[in-house]
Amino acid sequence: MSGGGARATERAGGADGLWPPPPRAWAPAAALLVIQAAHLAYGAVVGDAALAMDLAAATILGAILLTPALREDLLRLTGLEIAGALFLAVLAAGAWSLTPWVPGGPHPVWTYVGLRGGATVDRSATIVELVKLMGLACFFLIGAAAGARDERARFAVRITVLAGALFGLWAIFAGASGAIYQTQGRRLEALFLNPNTAGNLFAALFILAVAAFWRPARRREAGAYLLGTAGFVLAVTVLNTGSRGAVLAALVGLLTLFGLRFATGGVKPGRAFAAGLAGVVLLTVLVALAGDRVVARFFRTEVDAPLRYAIWDIHWRAFLESPFLGYGLGAFEPVNRSLLTGADFATLANLRAPLNLYLQWLEEGGLFAAVPMFLCVAAIMLGVLRGLLRRSRMTALLAGLLAMDVVFIVHGLTDSALQSPSIAAFWAWTLGLQAALAQGSSRR
């Protein structure tokens, strides 16, 4: 078969559904299987589970690099040099914090115990976090390999949505039946030990489901019903978590999705109004079905807000005492324990994260690690936005993936769901997927 014929066959595979899958669909399927397994392992929050997840990702990436077609797809990607350099800067800052040659000298705790140390107060935790970051890089590259071909990217998004909906259904029934323990009563948390973490994941999946539903619904494809049902399930799941931040992030994500579709001509003004009206009706139905937890918690905002402000104030002042390299990646818990006093014991005693992703990065990694990480994600998203405005195909999925990024960014303002390794792996994988998809399949 000629090269042109082979490419035509590859483009045709799985164009309108999940079956038959496109060529080399095993790459996204394997990544999703690992991520779903990590979700079921309590989000891989235990160090051994997180490292096992990263080892599996490295193995999948090795298999991709040994597959000529997938390796060529990765090598064709362009425009990721800045993001890559920024990510290396994060790793370099983390490694630097382990050495005694740091601004202001090593943390005083090392002098107290009579050992040579660095800026980090927990060397083993920082080393583990550096390994986890390299695992996230593996997930990003796996996603890039999946997104390098349009049909493979579409397949990856659809199985992600359907797997997420099945996970959400399982979580609802398992939580209602008592098969899984829920730490906060009736609030759904799956196995993440925190309803807000579950809310972040399901909110992101809901936005992706809306984007995946867009094209099949417009073309009246058979798969539209399945994707629409998945979106409805995910919306109910988000509401069942009772997470105010997740619901607000989902609404901002929806607005972003509609704004991007309008900007790229995917939605006409009349249709946008009709879609908005339908969205209001659907939201009303969903709140009536499963929104009592969220509504009740919104009425508690005035009670809960001062507690969060107190946490942020204490840890912001801690960051200001070590602003350049922080206290070491992964060192939040020992730092939090060191801040305990009689006055703030009740506020900090059971805290595992400062309920603000950006503050946690600043406190752990300092400006030298946090700023490059923020800029790395921004560089990837800007590249995707440029690709979205340039491309004429796959624009609904690209808009959905960007809107899903917004969900993570907004929710990070009031929570630290991305500190759950499986959630971070999921976002890293989808960032790679969209970074490659933005460049299209026609690169030769």
C-alpha positions in Angstrom: 0.0 0.0 0.0 1.3 3.5 -0.9 2.1 6.0 1.8 -0.9 8.2 0.7 -3.2 5.2 0.9 -1.9 4.2 4.4 -2.5 7.8 5.6 -6.0 7.8 4.2 -6.8 4.5 5.9 -5.4 5.8 9.2 -7.5 8.9 9.0 -10.6 6.8 8.3 -10.2 4.5 11.3 -12.8 5.2 14.0 -13.8 8.5 12.6 -17.4 8.4 13.8 -17.4 6.3 16.9 -15.4 4.2 19.4 -15.3 1.2 17.2 -13.3 0.3 15.2 -10.6 2.2 17.2 -8.0 4.2 15.2 -4.5 2.9 14.6 -2.4 2.7 17.8 -5.3 3.5 20.1 -3.6 1.3 22.7 -1.5 4.3 23.8 -4.4 6.5 25.1 -6.2 3.4 26.4 -3.2 2.3 28.4 -2.7 5.7 29.9 -6.4 6.0 30.8 -6.3 2.5 32.4 -3.3 3.5 34.6 -5.0 6.8 35.6 -8.3 5.1 36.5 -6.5 2.5 38.5 -4.7 5.3 40.4 -8.1 7.0 41.1 -9.3 3.8 42.6 -6.1 3.6 44.8 -7.3 6.7 46.7 -5.9 9.0 44.1 -2.5 7.4 44.5 -2.1 9.7 47.6 0.2 7.1 49.2 3.8 7.5 48.0 4.2 3.9 46.8 1.0 4.0 44.7 2.1 7.3 43.2 5.5 5.9 42.3 3.9 2.8 40.8 1.7 4.9 38.7 4.7 6.9 37.4 6.6 3.7 36.7 3.6 2.5 34.7 3.6 5.8 32.8 7.3 5.5 32.0 6.8 1.9 30.8 4.0 3.1 28.4 6.2 6.0 27.2 9.0 3.5 26.5 6.6 1.3 24.4 5.5 4.5 22.5 9.1 5.4 21.8 9.7 1.8 20.5 6.7 2.1 18.1 8.0 3.8 14.9 4.8 5.6 14.0 4.2 7.0 17.5 7.8 8.0 17.8 7.6 9.9 14.6 4.4 11.6 15.7 6.2 12.8 18.8 9.3 14.0 16.9 7.1 16.1 14.6 5.7 18.2 17.4 7.0 21.7 17.5 6.6 24.8 19.7 7.1 23.0 23.1 10.6 24.2 23.6 9.7 27.0 26.0 7.4 24.8 28.1 10.1 22.2 28.2 12.7 24.6 29.3 10.4 26.0 32.0 9.7 22.5 33.3 13.4 21.8 33.5 13.8 25.0 35.5 11.2 23.6 38.0 13.2 20.4 38.3 16.5 22.4 38.7 15.0 24.6 41.4 13.8 21.5 43.3 17.2 19.8 43.0 18.9 23.1 44.1 16.8 23.2 47.3 18.4 19.9 48.3 21.9 21.5 48.4 23.5 23.7 51.1 24.2 26.4 48.5 20.9 28.2 48.6 19.9 31.9 49.2 20.0 32.6 52.9 21.7 29.3 53.7 20.2 26.0 54.7 17.1 25.9 56.8 17.9 26.2 60.5 16.5 22.8 61.2 19.6 21.2 59.7 21.9 23.1 62.1 19.6 22.0 65.0 20.0 18.3 64.2 23.7 18.7 63.2 23.4 17.6 59.6 24.1 19.2 56.3 21.0 20.2 54.5 19.4 22.7 52.1 16.4 24.9 51.8 14.1 21.9 52.0 13.1 20.7 55.5 12.3 17.1 54.2 14.8 15.8 51.7 13.1 12.5 51.1 9.7 14.2 50.4 11.4 16.6 47.9 13.2 13.7 46.1 9.9 11.9 45.8 8.2 15.0 44.4 10.9 15.4 41.8 10.3 11.8 40.7 6.5 12.5 40.6 7.2 15.6 38.4 9.1 13.4 36.0 6.2 11.0 36.0 3.9 13.9 35.0 6.3 14.6 32.1 5.8 11.0 31.0 2.0 11.4 31.1 2.3 14.6 29.1 4.3 12.9 26.4 1.9 10.0 26.3 -0.9 12.5 25.8 1.0 14.2 23.1 1.5 10.9 21.3 -2.3 10.3 21.6 -3.2 13.7 20.3 -0.8 13.8 17.4 -3.5 12.2 15.1 -7.0 13.7 15.0 -8.9 10.5 15.1 -6.8 9.1 17.9 -7.3 12.3 19.9 -11.1 12.0 19.4 -11.0 8.4 20.5 -9.0 9.4 23.6 -11.4 12.1 24.6 -14.4 9.9 24.1 -13.1 7.0 26.1 -12.0 9.5 28.8 -15.5 10.9 29.1 -17.2 7.4 29.1 -14.7 6.0 31.6 -15.3 9.1 33.8 -19.0 8.7 33.7 -18.8 5.0 34.7 -16.5 6.0 37.5 -19.0 8.6 38.6 -21.9 6.1 38.5 -19.9 3.7 40.5 -19.0 6.4 43.1 -22.7 7.4 43.4 -24.0 3.9 44.0 -21.1 2.8 46.2 -21.4 5.9 48.3 -25.2 5.5 48.6 -24.9 1.8 49.5 -22.2 2.3 52.0 -19.7 0.2 50.0 -17.1 3.0 50.3 -16.6 5.2 53.4 -17.4 8.9 52.9 -15.5 11.2 55.3 -18.0 14.0 55.2 -21.3 12.3 55.5 -23.5 12.5 52.4 -21.0 14.4 50.2 -19.7 12.2 47.4 -16.0 11.8 47.3 -15.4 8.5 45.5 -12.1 7.3 46.9 -10.3 10.6 47.0 -10.9 11.1 50.8 -12.0 14.7 50.0 -15.3 15.7 48.2 -13.6 18.8 46.8 -11.0 16.7 45.0 -13.7 14.5 43.5 -15.6 17.6 42.5 -12.6 19.0 40.6 -12.2 15.8 38.6 -15.9 15.4 37.8 -16.2 19.1 36.9 -13.3 18.8 34.4 -14.8 15.6 32.9 -18.2 17.3 32.6 -16.8 20.1 30.5 -15.0 17.6 28.4 -18.2 15.7 27.9 -20.0 18.8 26.7 -17.3 19.4 24.2 -17.2 15.8 23.0 -21.0 15.8 22.7 -21.0 18.9 20.4 -20.0 17.4 17.1 -22.0 14.2 17.3 -25.1 16.1 18.4 -24.8 18.5 15.5 -24.4 15.6 13.0 -27.0 13.5 14.7 -24.5 10.6 15.2 -25.6 7.5 17.2 -22.8 8.2 19.7 -24.4 11.5 20.7 -26.9 9.8 23.0 -24.1 8.0 24.8 -22.0 11.1 25.3 -25.0 13.2 26.3 -25.9 10.6 28.9 -22.3 10.6 30.2 -22.4 14.4 30.4 -25.7 14.3 32.4 -24.2 11.7 34.8 -21.1 13.7 35.3 -23.1 16.9 36.1 -25.1 15.0 38.7 -21.9 13.6 40.1 -20.4 17.1 40.5 -23.5 18.3 42.4 -23.4 15.3 44.6 -19.9 16.2 45.8 -21.3 19.4 47.3 -18.2 21.2 46.3 -18.9 25.0 45.9 -15.5 25.5 44.2 -16.1 22.7 41.7 -19.5 23.9 40.7 -18.3 27.5 40.2 -15.2 26.2 38.3 -17.6 24.1 36.1 -19.7 27.2 35.4 -16.6 29.3 34.5 -15.5 26.4 32.3 -18.8 26.3 30.5 -18.7 30.0 29.9 -15.1 29.6 28.5 -16.2 26.8 26.3 -19.1 28.8 24.8 -16.9 31.9 24.5 -14.2 29.9 22.6 -16.8 28.3 20.3 -18.4 31.7 19.6 -15.0 33.2 18.8 -14.1 30.4 16.4 -17.5 30.5 14.7 -18.7 27.2 16.2 -21.8 28.8 17.6 -24.0 31.4 15.9 -25.7 34.1 18.0 -29.1 32.5 17.7 -27.9 29.1 18.5 -25.8 30.5 21.4 -29.0 32.0 22.9 -30.9 28.7 22.4 -28.0 26.7 24.0 -27.8 29.1 26.9 -31.5 28.8 27.5 -31.3 25.0 27.3 -28.3 25.2 29.8 -30.4 27.2 32.3 -33.2 24.6 32.1 -30.8 21.7 32.5 -29.1 23.4 35.4 -32.5 23.9 37.1 -33.4 20.3 36.6 -30.0 19.1 38.0 -30.2 21.3 41.0 -33.7 20.0 41.7 -32.3 16.4 41.4 -29.0 16.6 43.2 -28.2 20.2 44.1 -29.4 20.4 47.7 -25.9 19.8 49.1 -24.4 22.6 47.0 -27.1 25.0 47.8 -26.8 24.3 51.6 -23.1 24.7 51.5 -23.3 28.0 49.6 -25.4 29.3 52.5 -22.5 28.4 54.8 -19.9 30.4 52.9 -19.9 33.2 55.4 -19.1 30.7 58.1 -16.4 28.8 56.3 -14.6 31.8 54.6 -12.9 33.1 57.7 -11.3 29.7 58.3 -9.8 29.6 54.9 -8.6 33.2 55.2 -6.9 32.3 58.4 -5.1 29.3 56.8 -4.0 31.4 53.9 -2.7 34.2 56.1 -0.6 31.9 58.2 0.9 30.1 55.3 1.4 33.3 53.2 3.5 34.7 56.1 5.4 31.4 56.1 6.2 31.8 52.4 7.4 35.4 52.9 10.0 34.1 55.4 11.5 31.8 52.6 10.4 33.3 49.3 13.0 32.0 46.8 13.2 28.2 47.2 10.5 27.7 49.8 10.7 24.8 52.2 11.0 22.1 49.7 8.6 20.4 47.3 6.3 18.0 49.2 7.2 19.5 52.5 3.9 21.2 53.3 2.9 18.9 56.2 6.1 19.3 58.2 6.0 23.0 57.6 2.4 23.1 58.8 3.3 21.2 61.9 6.1 23.7 62.7 3.5 26.5 62.5 1.2 25.0 65.2 0.6 27.2 68.2 -2.0 27.2 70.9 -3.8 30.0 69.1 -4.0 28.3 65.7 -4.0 24.6 66.7 -7.7 24.0 65.8 -7.2 25.7 62.4 -4.0 23.8 61.3 -4.0 20.5 63.2 -5.6 18.3 60.6 -4.6 20.2 57.5 -2.9 18.3 54.6 -3.0 21.2 52.1 -3.5 25.0 52.4 -6.6 24.9 50.2 -4.9 27.0 47.6 -2.8 25.4 44.9 -0.8 28.5 44.1 0.0 29.3 47.7 1.1 25.7 48.2 3.5 25.8 45.2 4.9 29.1 46.5 5.4 27.8 50.0 7.0 24.5 48.9 8.9 25.5 45.9 9.4 29.3 46.3 9.4 31.7 43.5 12.2 29.8 41.7 10.0 26.7 41.3 6.5 28.0 41.4 6.9 30.8 38.7 8.4 28.5 36.1 5.6 25.9 36.7 2.9 28.5 36.3 4.5 29.8 33.2 5.0 26.3 31.8 1.2 25.6 32.0 0.5 29.1 30.5 2.9 28.5 27.6 1.1 25.2 26.8 -2.3 26.8 27.0 -1.3 29.7 24.8 0.0 27.3 22.2 -3.3 25.4 22.3 -5.2 28.7 21.9 -3.2 29.6 18.9 -3.8 26.2 17.4 -7.5 26.5 18.1 -7.8 29.9 16.3 -5.8 28.5 13.3 -7.4 25.1 12.9 -10.7 24.4 11.1 -11.2 20.8 12.4 -11.4 19.5 16.0 -12.2 23.0 17.3 -14.9 21.8 19.6 -12.5 19.3 21.4 -9.7 21.9 21.5 -12.1 24.4 23.1 -13.3 21.8 25.5 -9.8 20.9 26.6 -8.9 24.5 27.1 -12.1 25.1 29.1 -11.2 22.0 31.2 -7.8 23.6 31.9 -9.8 26.7 33.2 -11.7 24.4 35.6 -8.4 23.2 37.2 -7.0 26.8 37.3 -10.2 28.3 38.9 -10.7 25.4 41.4 -7.0 25.7 42.4 -7.8 29.1 43.9 -9.8 27.5 46.8 -8.5 24.0 47.0 -5.6 21.7 46.3 -7.1 18.9 44.3 -4.0 18.7 42.0 -2.0 17.6 45.0 -3.7 14.2 44.5 -1.2 12.4 42.2 -3.9 10.8 40.0 -5.6 14.1 39.4 -2.3 15.8 38.5 -1.5 12.8 36.1 -4.9 13.2 34.5 -4.4 16.9 33.8 -0.8 16.3 32.6 -2.1 13.7 30.2 -4.8 16.0 28.8 -2.4 18.9 28.5 -0.2 16.7 26.3 -3.2 15.6 24.3 -4.3 19.2 23.5 -0.8 20.5 22.9 -0.4 17.9 20.1 -4.0 18.1 18.8 -3.6 21.9 18.4 -0.9 21.2 15.7 -3.2 18.9 13.6 -2.5 15.6 11.8 -1.3 17.1 8.6 2.3 17.7 9.6 4.6 16.1 7.0 
